């Protein structure tokens, strides 16, 4: 199914929303017809790419394949 098994969405992250934030996400999911988890994943990834200055998923994929070694270990 996946050509690259690293693309399999198996890592879970939880967030806490207040009632108003949850209502907004629920309404947006209902309006767009997109599942809530999918919608939130897309929103998080778009925000992260924007913060990194990456303009597309293809550019993100290209950058994420580069082996980067940390300069110093913090722990």
PQR file with spaces between the fields and no chain letter, atoms N, CA, C, O and H, PARSE charges and radii, in Angstrom:
ATOM       1  N    UNK     1       0.824   -1.189    0.000 -0.4000 1.5000
ATOM       2  CA   UNK     1       0.000    0.000    0.000 -0.0000 2.0000
ATOM       3  C    UNK     1       0.870    1.255    0.000  0.5500 1.7000
ATOM       4  O    UNK     1       0.667    2.142   -0.830 -0.5500 1.4000
ATOM       5  N    UNK     2       1.830    1.345    0.912 -0.4000 1.5000
ATOM       6  CA   UNK     2       2.731    2.489    0.963 -0.0000 2.0000
ATOM       7  C    UNK     2       4.048    2.106    0.312  0.5500 1.7000
ATOM       8  O    UNK     2       4.644    1.092    0.675 -0.5500 1.4000
ATOM       9  H    UNK     2       1.994    0.625    1.586  0.4000 1.0000
ATOM      10  N    UNK     3       4.515    2.906   -0.651 -0.4000 1.5000
ATOM      11  CA   UNK     3       5.822    2.658   -1.247 -0.0000 2.0000
ATOM      12  C    UNK     3       6.915    2.906   -0.223  0.5500 1.7000
ATOM      13  O    UNK     3       7.921    2.196   -0.199 -0.5500 1.4000
ATOM      14  H    UNK     3       4.030    3.730   -0.946  0.4000 1.0000
ATOM      15  N    UNK     4       6.724    3.903    0.618 -0.4000 1.5000
ATOM      16  CA   UNK     4       7.678    4.233    1.676 -0.0000 2.0000
ATOM      17  C    UNK     4       6.958    4.041    3.006  0.5500 1.7000
ATOM      18  O    UNK     4       6.070    4.821    3.350 -0.5500 1.4000
ATOM      19  H    UNK     4       5.907    4.480    0.599  0.4000 1.0000
ATOM      20  N    UNK     5       7.332    3.015    3.747 -0.4000 1.5000
ATOM      21  CA   UNK     5       6.623    2.704    4.991 -0.0000 2.0000
ATOM      22  C    UNK     5       6.780    3.795    6.043  0.5500 1.7000
ATOM      23  O    UNK     5       6.028    3.817    7.017 -0.5500 1.4000
ATOM      24  H    UNK     5       8.053    2.381    3.468  0.4000 1.0000
ATOM      25  N    UNK     6       7.743    4.702    5.869 -0.4000 1.5000
ATOM      26  CA   UNK     6       7.884    5.817    6.810 -0.0000 2.0000
ATOM      27  C    UNK     6       6.736    6.809    6.663  0.5500 1.7000
ATOM      28  O    UNK     6       6.526    7.642    7.544 -0.5500 1.4000
ATOM      29  H    UNK     6       8.354    4.684    5.078  0.4000 1.0000
ATOM      30  N    UNK     7       5.987    6.731    5.557 -0.4000 1.5000
ATOM      31  CA   UNK     7       4.840    7.610    5.331 -0.0000 2.0000
ATOM      32  C    UNK     7       3.581    7.091    6.026  0.5500 1.7000
ATOM      33  O    UNK     7       2.569    7.790    6.066 -0.5500 1.4000
ATOM      34  H    UNK     7       6.157    6.053    4.841  0.4000 1.0000
ATOM      35  N    UNK     8       3.632    5.880    6.572 -0.4000 1.5000
ATOM      36  CA   UNK     8       2.501    5.315    7.300 -0.0000 2.0000
ATOM      37  C    UNK     8       2.226    6.161    8.537  0.5500 1.7000
ATOM      38  O    UNK     8       3.136    6.432    9.319 -0.5500 1.4000
ATOM      39  H    UNK     8       4.455    5.313    6.539  0.4000 1.0000
ATOM      40  N    UNK     9       0.999    6.571    8.713 -0.4000 1.5000
ATOM      41  CA   UNK     9       0.636    7.459    9.828 -0.0000 2.0000
ATOM      42  C    UNK     9       0.355    6.620   11.071  0.5500 1.7000
ATOM      43  O    UNK     9      -0.792    6.277   11.358 -0.5500 1.4000
ATOM      44  H    UNK     9       0.259    6.350    8.077  0.4000 1.0000
ATOM      45  N    UNK    10       1.425    6.296   11.807 -0.4000 1.5000
ATOM      46  CA   UNK    10       1.314    5.432   12.976 -0.0000 2.0000
ATOM      47  C    UNK    10       1.704    6.132   14.272  0.5500 1.7000
ATOM      48  O    UNK    10       1.588    5.541   15.345 -0.5500 1.4000
ATOM      49  H    UNK    10       2.357    6.575   11.574  0.4000 1.0000
ATOM      50  N    UNK    11       2.160    7.366   14.195 -0.4000 1.5000
ATOM      51  CA   UNK    11       2.590    8.103   15.385 -0.0000 2.0000
ATOM      52  C    UNK    11       1.466    9.030   15.826  0.5500 1.7000
ATOM      53  O    UNK    11       1.021    9.888   15.064 -0.5500 1.4000
ATOM      54  H    UNK    11       2.254    7.846   13.323  0.4000 1.0000
ATOM      55  N    UNK    12       1.007    8.850   17.071 -0.4000 1.5000
ATOM      56  CA   UNK    12      -0.141    9.606   17.568 -0.0000 2.0000
ATOM      57  C    UNK    12       0.310   10.737   18.473  0.5500 1.7000
ATOM      58  O    UNK    12       1.260   10.595   19.243 -0.5500 1.4000
ATOM      59  H    UNK    12       1.369    8.153   17.690  0.4000 1.0000
ATOM      60  N    UNK    13      -0.381   11.858   18.371 -0.4000 1.5000
ATOM      61  CA   UNK    13      -0.149   13.013   19.229 -0.0000 2.0000
ATOM      62  C    UNK    13      -1.505   13.552   19.652  0.5500 1.7000
ATOM      63  O    UNK    13      -2.402   13.707   18.824 -0.5500 1.4000
ATOM      64  H    UNK    13      -1.153   11.973   17.746  0.4000 1.0000
ATOM      65  N    UNK    14      -1.654   13.832   20.918 -0.4000 1.5000
ATOM      66  CA   UNK    14      -2.920   14.359   21.426 -0.0000 2.0000
ATOM      67  C    UNK    14      -2.805   15.833   21.765  0.5500 1.7000
ATOM      68  O    UNK    14      -1.733   16.318   22.125 -0.5500 1.4000
ATOM      69  H    UNK    14      -0.926   13.706   21.591  0.4000 1.0000
ATOM      70  N    UNK    15      -3.914   16.537   21.646 -0.4000 1.5000
ATOM      71  CA   UNK    15      -3.970   17.938   22.063 -0.0000 2.0000
ATOM      72  C    UNK    15      -5.231   18.141   22.892  0.5500 1.7000
ATOM      73  O    UNK    15      -6.197   17.388   22.767 -0.5500 1.4000
ATOM      74  H    UNK    15      -4.785   16.143   21.354  0.4000 1.0000
ATOM      75  N    UNK    16      -5.211   19.147   23.723 -0.4000 1.5000
ATOM      76  CA   UNK    16      -6.382   19.494   24.530 -0.0000 2.0000
ATOM      77  C    UNK    16      -6.975   20.791   23.995  0.5500 1.7000
ATOM      78  O    UNK    16      -6.271   21.786   23.824 -0.5500 1.4000
ATOM      79  H    UNK    16      -4.427   19.759   23.823  0.4000 1.0000
ATOM      80  N    UNK    17      -8.271   20.765   23.734 -0.4000 1.5000
ATOM      81  CA   UNK    17      -8.995   21.936   23.243 -0.0000 2.0000
ATOM      82  C    UNK    17     -10.068   22.312   24.250  0.5500 1.7000
ATOM      83  O    UNK    17     -10.618   21.451   24.939 -0.5500 1.4000
ATOM      84  H    UNK    17      -8.843   19.956   23.872  0.4000 1.0000
ATOM      85  N    UNK    18     -10.362   23.606   24.330 -0.4000 1.5000
ATOM      86  CA   UNK    18     -11.508   23.987   25.151 -0.0000 2.0000
ATOM      87  C    UNK    18     -12.775   23.790   24.315  0.5500 1.7000
ATOM      88  O    UNK    18     -12.698   23.432   23.140 -0.5500 1.4000
ATOM      89  H    UNK    18      -9.916   24.305   23.771  0.4000 1.0000
ATOM      90  N    UNK    19     -13.913   24.021   24.913 -0.4000 1.5000
ATOM      91  CA   UNK    19     -15.191   23.765   24.240 -0.0000 2.0000
ATOM      92  C    UNK    19     -15.339   24.575   22.955  0.5500 1.7000
ATOM      93  O    UNK    19     -15.830   24.061   21.950 -0.5500 1.4000
ATOM      94  H    UNK    19     -13.975   24.312   25.868  0.4000 1.0000
ATOM      95  N    UNK    20     -14.916   25.841   22.983 -0.4000 1.5000
ATOM      96  CA   UNK    20     -15.071   26.711   21.821 -0.0000 2.0000
ATOM      97  C    UNK    20     -14.144   26.294   20.677  0.5500 1.7000
ATOM      98  O    UNK    20     -14.544   26.309   19.512 -0.5500 1.4000
ATOM      99  H    UNK    20     -14.518   26.259   23.799  0.4000 1.0000
ATOM     100  N    UNK    21     -12.919   25.926   21.010 -0.4000 1.5000
ATOM     101  CA   UNK    21     -11.976   25.462   19.989 -0.0000 2.0000
ATOM     102  C    UNK    21     -12.475   24.169   19.353  0.5500 1.7000
ATOM     103  O    UNK    21     -12.420   24.008   18.134 -0.5500 1.4000
ATOM     104  H    UNK    21     -12.595   25.914   21.956  0.4000 1.0000
ATOM     105  N    UNK    22     -12.964   23.245   20.186 -0.4000 1.5000
ATOM     106  CA   UNK    22     -13.482   21.985   19.670 -0.0000 2.0000
ATOM     107  C    UNK    22     -14.702   22.213   18.788  0.5500 1.7000
ATOM     108  O    UNK    22     -14.846   21.571   17.748 -0.5500 1.4000
ATOM     109  H    UNK    22     -13.009   23.376   21.177  0.4000 1.0000
ATOM     110  N    UNK    23     -15.582   23.124   19.200 -0.4000 1.5000
ATOM     111  CA   UNK    23     -16.763   23.441   18.382 -0.0000 2.0000
ATOM     112  C    UNK    23     -16.356   24.000   17.026  0.5500 1.7000
ATOM     113  O    UNK    23     -16.970   23.676   16.008 -0.5500 1.4000
ATOM     114  H    UNK    23     -15.465   23.645   20.045  0.4000 1.0000
ATOM     115  N    UNK    24     -15.328   24.835   17.009 -0.4000 1.5000
ATOM     116  CA   UNK    24     -14.840   25.405   15.752 -0.0000 2.0000
ATOM     117  C    UNK    24     -14.312   24.311   14.825  0.5500 1.7000
ATOM     118  O    UNK    24     -14.627   24.295   13.635 -0.5500 1.4000
ATOM     119  H    UNK    24     -14.830   25.098   17.835  0.4000 1.0000
ATOM     120  N    UNK    25     -13.511   23.400   15.369 -0.4000 1.5000
ATOM     121  CA   UNK    25     -12.958   22.311   14.559 -0.0000 2.0000
ATOM     122  C    UNK    25     -14.070   21.384   14.079  0.5500 1.7000
ATOM     123  O    UNK    25     -14.059   20.954   12.925 -0.5500 1.4000
ATOM     124  H    UNK    25     -13.255   23.413   16.336  0.4000 1.0000
ATOM     125  N    UNK    26     -15.024   21.074   14.947 -0.4000 1.5000
ATOM     126  CA   UNK    26     -16.169   20.233   14.558 -0.0000 2.0000
ATOM     127  C    UNK    26     -16.960   20.886   13.424  0.5500 1.7000
ATOM     128  O    UNK    26     -17.336   20.220   12.459 -0.5500 1.4000
ATOM     129  H    UNK    26     -15.032   21.424   15.884  0.4000 1.0000
ATOM     130  N    UNK    27     -17.211   22.191   13.543 -0.4000 1.5000
ATOM     131  CA   UNK    27     -17.964   22.907   12.510 -0.0000 2.0000
ATOM     132  C    UNK    27     -17.196   22.922   11.193  0.5500 1.7000
ATOM     133  O    UNK    27     -17.785   22.733   10.128 -0.5500 1.4000
ATOM     134  H    UNK    27     -16.906   22.733   14.327  0.4000 1.0000
ATOM     135  N    UNK    28     -15.896   23.144   11.259 -0.4000 1.5000
ATOM     136  CA   UNK    28     -15.078   23.166   10.048 -0.0000 2.0000
ATOM     137  C    UNK    28     -15.047   21.789    9.387  0.5500 1.7000
ATOM     138  O    UNK    28     -15.100   21.683    8.162 -0.5500 1.4000
ATOM     139  H    UNK    28     -15.418   23.297   12.124  0.4000 1.0000
ATOM     140  N    UNK    29     -14.962   20.741   10.199 -0.4000 1.5000
ATOM     141  CA   UNK    29     -14.979   19.379    9.660 -0.0000 2.0000
ATOM     142  C    UNK    29     -16.324   19.084    8.993  0.5500 1.7000
ATOM     143  O    UNK    29     -16.368   18.492    7.916 -0.5500 1.4000
ATOM     144  H    UNK    29     -14.919   20.828   11.194  0.4000 1.0000
ATOM     145  N    UNK    30     -17.412   19.497    9.633 -0.4000 1.5000
ATOM     146  CA   UNK    30     -18.743   19.285    9.051 -0.0000 2.0000
ATOM     147  C    UNK    30     -18.906   20.087    7.764  0.5500 1.7000
ATOM     148  O    UNK    30     -19.479   19.596    6.792 -0.5500 1.4000
ATOM     149  H    UNK    30     -17.376   19.978   10.508  0.4000 1.0000
ATOM     150  N    UNK    31     -18.406   21.313    7.757 -0.4000 1.5000
ATOM     151  CA   UNK    31     -18.529   22.188    6.584 -0.0000 2.0000
ATOM     152  C    UNK    31     -17.734   21.645    5.395  0.5500 1.7000
ATOM     153  O    UNK    31     -18.213   21.659    4.262 -0.5500 1.4000
ATOM     154  H    UNK    31     -17.940   21.713    8.547  0.4000 1.0000
ATOM     155  N    UNK    32     -16.524   21.171    5.660 -0.4000 1.5000
ATOM     156  CA   UNK    32     -15.663   20.701    4.568 -0.0000 2.0000
ATOM     157  C    UNK    32     -15.915   19.250    4.202  0.5500 1.7000
ATOM     158  O    UNK    32     -15.556   18.813    3.109 -0.5500 1.4000
ATOM     159  H    UNK    32     -16.134   21.160    6.581  0.4000 1.0000
ATOM     160  N    UNK    33     -16.533   18.493    5.113 -0.4000 1.5000
ATOM     161  CA   UNK    33     -16.757   17.076    4.863 -0.0000 2.0000
ATOM     162  C    UNK    33     -15.504   16.236    5.080  0.5500 1.7000
ATOM     163  O    UNK    33     -15.445   15.076    4.670 -0.5500 1.4000
ATOM     164  H    UNK    33     -16.825   18.848    6.001  0.4000 1.0000
ATOM     165  N    UNK    34     -14.507   16.829    5.727 -0.4000 1.5000
ATOM     166  CA   UNK    34     -13.248   16.132    5.998 -0.0000 2.0000
ATOM     167  C    UNK    34     -13.279   15.626    7.432  0.5500 1.7000
ATOM     168  O    UNK    34     -13.736   16.327    8.335 -0.5500 1.4000
ATOM     169  H    UNK    34     -14.556   17.771    6.060  0.4000 1.0000
ATOM     170  N    UNK    35     -12.795   14.414    7.639 -0.4000 1.5000
ATOM     171  CA   UNK    35     -12.743   13.847    8.979 -0.0000 2.0000
ATOM     172  C    UNK    35     -11.926   14.756    9.896  0.5500 1.7000
ATOM     173  O    UNK    35     -10.923   15.336    9.479 -0.5500 1.4000
ATOM     174  H    UNK    35     -12.424   13.844    6.905  0.4000 1.0000
ATOM     175  N    UNK    36     -12.365   14.872   11.145 -0.4000 1.5000
ATOM     176  CA   UNK    36     -11.752   15.790   12.106 -0.0000 2.0000
ATOM     177  C    UNK    36     -10.241   15.560   12.250  0.5500 1.7000
ATOM     178  O    UNK    36      -9.469   16.518   12.218 -0.5500 1.4000
ATOM     179  H    UNK    36     -13.179   14.401   11.484  0.4000 1.0000
ATOM     180  N    UNK    37      -9.819   14.316   12.405 -0.4000 1.5000
ATOM     181  CA   UNK    37      -8.389   14.017   12.577 -0.0000 2.0000
ATOM     182  C    UNK    37      -7.594   14.397   11.331  0.5500 1.7000
ATOM     183  O    UNK    37      -6.488   14.929   11.438 -0.5500 1.4000
ATOM     184  H    UNK    37     -10.446   13.537   12.431  0.4000 1.0000
ATOM     185  N    UNK    38      -8.148   14.128   10.160 -0.4000 1.5000
ATOM     186  CA   UNK    38      -7.480   14.475    8.906 -0.0000 2.0000
ATOM     187  C    UNK    38      -7.358   15.981    8.768  0.5500 1.7000
ATOM     188  O    UNK    38      -6.309   16.494    8.379 -0.5500 1.4000
ATOM     189  H    UNK    38      -9.046   13.696   10.073  0.4000 1.0000
ATOM     190  N    UNK    39      -8.423   16.681    9.085 -0.4000 1.5000
ATOM     191  CA   UNK    39      -8.427   18.140    9.021 -0.0000 2.0000
ATOM     192  C    UNK    39      -7.365   18.728    9.949  0.5500 1.7000
ATOM     193  O    UNK    39      -6.613   19.620    9.556 -0.5500 1.4000
ATOM     194  H    UNK    39      -9.275   16.265    9.401  0.4000 1.0000
ATOM     195  N    UNK    40      -7.310   18.226   11.171 -0.4000 1.5000
ATOM     196  CA   UNK    40      -6.345   18.757   12.132 -0.0000 2.0000
ATOM     197  C    UNK    40      -4.910   18.430   11.725  0.5500 1.7000
ATOM     198  O    UNK    40      -4.015   19.256   11.902 -0.5500 1.4000
ATOM     199  H    UNK    40      -7.921   17.501   11.490  0.4000 1.0000
ATOM     200  N    UNK    41      -4.680   17.224   11.179 -0.4000 1.5000
ATOM     201  CA   UNK    41      -3.337   16.871   10.712 -0.0000 2.0000
ATOM     202  C    UNK    41      -2.905   17.813    9.596  0.5500 1.7000
ATOM     203  O    UNK    41      -1.768   18.284    9.584 -0.5500 1.4000
ATOM     204  H    UNK    41      -5.407   16.552   11.035  0.4000 1.0000
ATOM     205  N    UNK    42      -3.807   18.089    8.659 -0.4000 1.5000
ATOM     206  CA   UNK    42      -3.495   19.010    7.565 -0.0000 2.0000
ATOM     207  C    UNK    42      -3.198   20.409    8.095  0.5500 1.7000
ATOM     208  O    UNK    42      -2.275   21.070    7.618 -0.5500 1.4000
ATOM     209  H    UNK    42      -4.731   17.707    8.668  0.4000 1.0000
ATOM     210  N    UNK    43      -3.975   20.863    9.078 -0.4000 1.5000
ATOM     211  CA   UNK    43      -3.753   22.195    9.649 -0.0000 2.0000
ATOM     212  C    UNK    43      -2.402   22.276   10.361  0.5500 1.7000
ATOM     213  O    UNK    43      -1.679   23.262   10.221 -0.5500 1.4000
ATOM     214  H    UNK    43      -4.724   20.326    9.466  0.4000 1.0000
ATOM     215  N    UNK    44      -2.070   21.242   11.117 -0.4000 1.5000
ATOM     216  CA   UNK    44      -0.788   21.222   11.833 -0.0000 2.0000
ATOM     217  C    UNK    44       0.370   21.197   10.840  0.5500 1.7000
ATOM     218  O    UNK    44       1.340   21.938   11.002 -0.5500 1.4000
ATOM     219  H    UNK    44      -2.658   20.440   11.230  0.4000 1.0000
ATOM     220  N    UNK    45       0.277   20.354    9.817 -0.4000 1.5000
ATOM     221  CA   UNK    45       1.363   20.252    8.842 -0.0000 2.0000
ATOM     222  C    UNK    45       1.518   21.544    8.042  0.5500 1.7000
ATOM     223  O    UNK    45       2.642   21.958    7.760 -0.5500 1.4000
ATOM     224  H    UNK    45      -0.511   19.752    9.685  0.4000 1.0000
ATOM     225  N    UNK    46       0.416   22.185    7.674 -0.4000 1.5000
ATOM     226  CA   UNK    46       0.516   23.472    6.965 -0.0000 2.0000
ATOM     227  C    UNK    46       1.174   24.528    7.842  0.5500 1.7000
ATOM     228  O    UNK    46       2.010   25.300    7.372 -0.5500 1.4000
ATOM     229  H    UNK    46      -0.497   21.848    7.903  0.4000 1.0000
ATOM     230  N    UNK    47       0.792   24.563    9.125 -0.4000 1.5000
ATOM     231  CA   UNK    47       1.398   25.513   10.054 -0.0000 2.0000
ATOM     232  C    UNK    47       2.883   25.252   10.239  0.5500 1.7000
ATOM     233  O    UNK    47       3.683   26.187   10.268 -0.5500 1.4000
ATOM     234  H    UNK    47       0.113   23.937    9.507  0.4000 1.0000
ATOM     235  N    UNK    48       3.255   23.975   10.366 -0.4000 1.5000
ATOM     236  CA   UNK    48       4.666   23.621   10.543 -0.0000 2.0000
ATOM     237  C    UNK    48       5.473   23.980    9.298  0.5500 1.7000
ATOM     238  O    UNK    48       6.571   24.527    9.405 -0.5500 1.4000
ATOM     239  H    UNK    48       2.604   23.215   10.343  0.4000 1.0000
ATOM     240  N    UNK    49       4.929   23.673    8.114 -0.4000 1.5000
ATOM     241  CA   UNK    49       5.644   24.006    6.875 -0.0000 2.0000
ATOM     242  C    UNK    49       5.781   25.510    6.717  0.5500 1.7000
ATOM     243  O    UNK    49       6.809   25.998    6.247 -0.5500 1.4000
ATOM     244  H    UNK    49       4.038   23.229    8.027  0.4000 1.0000
ATOM     245  N    UNK    50       4.751   26.245    7.107 -0.4000 1.5000
ATOM     246  CA   UNK    50       4.805   27.706    7.038 -0.0000 2.0000
ATOM     247  C    UNK    50       5.892   28.248    7.969  0.5500 1.7000
ATOM     248  O    UNK    50       6.642   29.149    7.593 -0.5500 1.4000
ATOM     249  H    UNK    50       3.916   25.848    7.489  0.4000 1.0000
ATOM     250  N    UNK    51       5.973   27.700    9.174 -0.4000 1.5000
ATOM     251  CA   UNK    51       6.995   28.140   10.133 -0.0000 2.0000
ATOM     252  C    UNK    51       8.406   27.841    9.626  0.5500 1.7000
ATOM     253  O    UNK    51       9.349   28.575    9.920 -0.5500 1.4000
ATOM     254  H    UNK    51       5.364   26.968    9.479  0.4000 1.0000
ATOM     255  N    UNK    52       8.541   26.756    8.861 -0.4000 1.5000
ATOM     256  CA   UNK    52       9.842   26.380    8.313 -0.0000 2.0000
ATOM     257  C    UNK    52      10.150   27.081    6.994  0.5500 1.7000
ATOM     258  O    UNK    52      11.267   26.992    6.485 -0.5500 1.4000
ATOM     259  H    UNK    52       7.775   26.159    8.622  0.4000 1.0000
ATOM     260  N    UNK    53       9.161   27.776    6.442 -0.4000 1.5000
ATOM     261  CA   UNK    53       9.366   28.452    5.164 -0.0000 2.0000
ATOM     262  C    UNK    53       9.321   27.511    3.977  0.5500 1.7000
ATOM     263  O    UNK    53       9.878   27.807    2.920 -0.5500 1.4000
ATOM     264  H    UNK    53       8.254   27.849    6.855  0.4000 1.0000
ATOM     265  N    UNK    54       8.654   26.366    4.150 -0.4000 1.5000
ATOM     266  CA   UNK    54       8.515   25.380    3.081 -0.0000 2.0000
ATOM     267  C    UNK    54       7.173   25.621    2.407  0.5500 1.7000
ATOM     268  O    UNK    54       6.151   25.753    3.080 -0.5500 1.4000
ATOM     269  H    UNK    54       8.202   26.125    5.009  0.4000 1.0000
ATOM     270  N    UNK    55       7.176   25.680    1.080 -0.4000 1.5000
ATOM     271  CA   UNK    55       5.960   26.088    0.379 -0.0000 2.0000
ATOM     272  C    UNK    55       5.069   24.943   -0.095  0.5500 1.7000
ATOM     273  O    UNK    55       3.906   25.178   -0.423 -0.5500 1.4000
ATOM     274  H    UNK    55       8.007   25.573    0.534  0.4000 1.0000
ATOM     275  N    UNK    56       5.577   23.707   -0.141 -0.4000 1.5000
ATOM     276  CA   UNK    56       4.752   22.611   -0.639 -0.0000 2.0000
ATOM     277  C    UNK    56       5.142   21.300    0.036  0.5500 1.7000
ATOM     278  O    UNK    56       6.216   21.183    0.627 -0.5500 1.4000
ATOM     279  H    UNK    56       6.522   23.516    0.126  0.4000 1.0000
ATOM     280  N    UNK    57       4.256   20.328   -0.061 -0.4000 1.5000
ATOM     281  CA   UNK    57       4.524   19.011    0.501 -0.0000 2.0000
ATOM     282  C    UNK    57       5.707   18.375   -0.221  0.5500 1.7000
ATOM     283  O    UNK    57       6.519   17.693    0.404 -0.5500 1.4000
ATOM     284  H    UNK    57       3.384   20.424   -0.541  0.4000 1.0000
ATOM     285  N    UNK    58       5.813   18.593   -1.531 -0.4000 1.5000
ATOM     286  CA   UNK    58       6.926   18.039   -2.294 -0.0000 2.0000
ATOM     287  C    UNK    58       8.257   18.607   -1.798  0.5500 1.7000
ATOM     288  O    UNK    58       9.241   17.878   -1.676 -0.5500 1.4000
ATOM     289  H    UNK    58       5.153   19.148   -2.039  0.4000 1.0000
ATOM     290  N    UNK    59       8.281   19.903   -1.515 -0.4000 1.5000
ATOM     291  CA   UNK    59       9.496   20.521   -0.989 -0.0000 2.0000
ATOM     292  C    UNK    59       9.804   19.964    0.398  0.5500 1.7000
ATOM     293  O    UNK    59      10.963   19.699    0.718 -0.5500 1.4000
ATOM     294  H    UNK    59       7.481   20.495   -1.614  0.4000 1.0000
ATOM     295  N    UNK    60       8.772   19.787    1.221 -0.4000 1.5000
ATOM     296  CA   UNK    60       8.963   19.204    2.552 -0.0000 2.0000
ATOM     297  C    UNK    60       9.534   17.801    2.440  0.5500 1.7000
ATOM     298  O    UNK    60      10.467   17.450    3.161 -0.5500 1.4000
ATOM     299  H    UNK    60       7.831   20.002    0.961  0.4000 1.0000
ATOM     300  N    UNK    61       8.975   16.989    1.532 -0.4000 1.5000
ATOM     301  CA   UNK    61       9.466   15.624    1.350 -0.0000 2.0000
ATOM     302  C    UNK    61      10.930   15.623    0.932  0.5500 1.7000
ATOM     303  O    UNK    61      11.716   14.809    1.418 -0.5500 1.4000
ATOM     304  H    UNK    61       8.217   17.274    0.946  0.4000 1.0000
ATOM     305  N    UNK    62      11.299   16.527    0.035 -0.4000 1.5000
ATOM     306  CA   UNK    62      12.692   16.605   -0.424 -0.0000 2.0000
ATOM     307  C    UNK    62      13.617   16.992    0.721  0.5500 1.7000
ATOM     308  O    UNK    62      14.690   16.410    0.876 -0.5500 1.4000
ATOM     309  H    UNK    62      10.661   17.188   -0.360  0.4000 1.0000
ATOM     310  N    UNK    63      13.210   17.964    1.520 -0.4000 1.5000
ATOM     311  CA   UNK    63      14.029   18.421    2.642 -0.0000 2.0000
ATOM     312  C    UNK    63      14.103   17.355    3.727  0.5500 1.7000
ATOM     313  O    UNK    63      15.153   17.170    4.343 -0.5500 1.4000
ATOM     314  H    UNK    63      12.337   18.437    1.394  0.4000 1.0000
ATOM     315  N    UNK    64      12.997   16.650    3.967 -0.4000 1.5000
ATOM     316  CA   UNK    64      12.967   15.667    5.056 -0.0000 2.0000
ATOM     317  C    UNK    64      13.813   14.437    4.755  0.5500 1.7000
ATOM     318  O    UNK    64      14.133   13.678    5.669 -0.5500 1.4000
ATOM     319  H    UNK    64      12.144   16.800    3.467  0.4000 1.0000
ATOM     320  N    UNK    65      14.179   14.225    3.503 -0.4000 1.5000
ATOM     321  CA   UNK    65      15.011   13.080    3.133 -0.0000 2.0000
ATOM     322  C    UNK    65      16.494   13.340    3.377  0.5500 1.7000
ATOM     323  O    UNK    65      17.296   12.407    3.353 -0.5500 1.4000
ATOM     324  H    UNK    65      13.918   14.842    2.760  0.4000 1.0000
ATOM     325  N    UNK    66      16.866   14.594    3.611 -0.4000 1.5000
ATOM     326  CA   UNK    66      18.266   14.952    3.821 -0.0000 2.0000
ATOM     327  C    UNK    66      18.684   14.502    5.221  0.5500 1.7000
ATOM     328  O    UNK    66      17.990   14.771    6.201 -0.5500 1.4000
ATOM     329  H    UNK    66      16.214   15.352    3.631  0.4000 1.0000
ATOM     330  N    UNK    67      19.816   13.821    5.302 -0.4000 1.5000
ATOM     331  CA   UNK    67      20.350   13.404    6.601 -0.0000 2.0000
ATOM     332  C    UNK    67      20.992   14.604    7.279  0.5500 1.7000
ATOM     333  O    UNK    67      21.944   15.184    6.756 -0.5500 1.4000
ATOM     334  H    UNK    67      20.379   13.602    4.506  0.4000 1.0000
ATOM     335  N    UNK    68      20.475   14.973    8.430 -0.4000 1.5000
ATOM     336  CA   UNK    68      21.016   16.104    9.183 -0.0000 2.0000
ATOM     337  C    UNK    68      21.502   15.592   10.527  0.5500 1.7000
ATOM     338  O    UNK    68      20.770   14.907   11.241 -0.5500 1.4000
ATOM     339  H    UNK    68      19.702   14.502    8.854  0.4000 1.0000
ATOM     340  N    UNK    69      22.717   15.917   10.862 -0.4000 1.5000
ATOM     341  CA   UNK    69      23.287   15.525   12.147 -0.0000 2.0000
ATOM     342  C    UNK    69      23.295   16.735   13.069  0.5500 1.7000
ATOM     343  O    UNK    69      23.677   17.823   12.640 -0.5500 1.4000
ATOM     344  H    UNK    69      23.312   16.473   10.282  0.4000 1.0000
ATOM     345  N    UNK    70      22.887   16.577   14.321 -0.4000 1.5000
ATOM     346  CA   UNK    70      22.911   17.707   15.254 -0.0000 2.0000
ATOM     347  C    UNK    70      24.345   18.152   15.529  0.5500 1.7000
ATOM     348  O    UNK    70      25.274   17.344   15.532 -0.5500 1.4000
ATOM     349  H    UNK    70      22.577   15.693   14.669  0.4000 1.0000
ATOM     350  N    UNK    71      24.501   19.443   15.758 -0.4000 1.5000
ATOM     351  CA   UNK    71      25.821   19.992   16.059 -0.0000 2.0000
ATOM     352  C    UNK    71      26.269   19.556   17.448  0.5500 1.7000
ATOM     353  O    UNK    71      27.424   19.176   17.642 -0.5500 1.4000
ATOM     354  H    UNK    71      23.746   20.099   15.756  0.4000 1.0000
ATOM     355  N    UNK    72      25.370   19.612   18.397 -0.4000 1.5000
ATOM     356  CA   UNK    72      25.707   19.226   19.769 -0.0000 2.0000
ATOM     357  C    UNK    72      24.547   18.448   20.371  0.5500 1.7000
ATOM     358  O    UNK    72      23.384   18.686   20.044 -0.5500 1.4000
ATOM     359  H    UNK    72      24.433   19.921   18.240  0.4000 1.0000
ATOM     360  N    UNK    73      24.869   17.542   21.230 -0.4000 1.5000
ATOM     361  CA   UNK    73      23.831   16.797   21.940 -0.0000 2.0000
ATOM     362  C    UNK    73      23.449   17.582   23.180  0.5500 1.7000
ATOM     363  O    UNK    73      24.314   18.008   23.945 -0.5500 1.4000
ATOM     364  H    UNK    73      25.813   17.348   21.497  0.4000 1.0000
ATOM     365  N    UNK    74      22.151   17.772   23.378 -0.4000 1.5000
ATOM     366  CA   UNK    74      21.676   18.539   24.519 -0.0000 2.0000
ATOM     367  C    UNK    74      21.526   17.689   25.767  0.5500 1.7000
ATOM     368  O    UNK    74      21.507   18.216   26.879 -0.5500 1.4000
ATOM     369  H    UNK    74      21.449   17.426   22.756  0.4000 1.0000
ATOM     370  N    UNK    75      21.419   16.375   25.593 -0.4000 1.5000
ATOM     371  CA   UNK    75      21.223   15.494   26.757 -0.0000 2.0000
ATOM     372  C    UNK    75      22.303   14.449   26.803  0.5500 1.7000
ATOM     373  O    UNK    75      22.315   13.613   27.706 -0.5500 1.4000
ATOM     374  H    UNK    75      21.434   15.946   24.690  0.4000 1.0000
